[in-house]
Amino acid sequence: MSEKKVVLEEIVRIEGHLNVTLYGDETEIRKVTAEALEGTRILERVILGKNYMEIPDIASRMCGVCNVIHKLTATQAIENALGLEITQEAWSLRKLMVIGGHIQSHMLHLFYFVLPDLMGKPSLLHIADTHGELVKKIVKAKKHANRIIEITGGSRVHPVALVPGGISKPITKRDLENLRYELHELKKTIEEPIRFLLEIGNPEFENENIYVALTNQDTIPLLQGNISISNNSVYQAEKYSKIFTKIRENYSTAPHFKLSAKNVSYMVGALARININYTKLLPAAKTISTEYNIKWPNNNPFTNNTAQALEILHYIEESEHIVDDLEEKKLIRTWTRPKIQAGDGIAVTEAPRGLLIHHYRLNSEGKVVWANIITPTAQNLKNVEETCRNYGNKLLSEGANIELIEKEIEKLVRAYDPCISCSARFYKETD
Ligand code: NI
């Protein structure tokens, strides 16, 4: 059998540019490479010497899709470096803002990228020919998610009110009423598209894996928590550099990562979050999960799509509780004045696509002297390679031809919801 190379060039309907190459012959795929093609984001270099107040705004420009969580994570890392405690109300508003970001990102992925796959159409516009009402609901729901970011953060993209020290925009009773309205409309609009997706289901594929996500006592954490590895071991988030090892692959402008202790790849994202935190799903998500007989923990990587769909319902319900709590407050204080000092600040959060780390070191003038950013997609790339190899070999053993394998591998890569734009980092530098 002759050794062959099949290149899946610039996979469509993902964020950014990625080639996936399969190496093997007619009987076995021996190796898969995930090759990020984006120009490197030299952000860690750009921000050196910049004042701490500028960092979140610059960091959020790394990506148009993941902008809210990058801005939030950068802000929290700066606050940790300054030893700054923000108010509880500012935390709550930030959580709402991040939830708005997660829902709009999940919707983009599930309905604009994945749904056309499942229906054998090139895009959502082509689905509108036969399912006009469904597509109208999808577009409307995304608008409501965007409004959550706008009301809490002052703008739909790169929320301007999110600053070190809290939220710079006052939140009024009217804002809370508007938030309640948007959440109500979102809940009403999104249920049918989610059910439509769950009805179609996922391809069958069992793949033993290691999952990494934040965990805490009582919620599915987004803003802070400990790092859990498949619920077997839990580490303080500040220990991240001991947990993960960066790998340099000469075919990718994004670094790859493995777990240091076991030298194995791992998966982050919605599936990892739910696999680790499924007991904390709120009733709306739990009910629909039971109705569609979805098992947790789950080892089918395509279930990342299902996990995102359930997360949308979970986050809407959680947001309603947060708005309830805020409405009971007599005074909503959202601002704490930062005091400049030298320090090292780490923030580990959950981006829509999984674990996100920002780490900054400030000097006594509040200027950045060192920075490190690790994105979820970079962490997933090694796992994408291994899972694609396993899935390709499963399909080969079932007699699939190469055209089908290529199509299915693209679907699997898409299920990881990669954001290659964020992941392409300092690769060619010696850092
Ligand atoms: Ni991104």
Residues whose N, C-alpha, C, O or C-beta is under 5 A from the ligand:
A	BS01	NI	C63 V65 C66 C419 C422
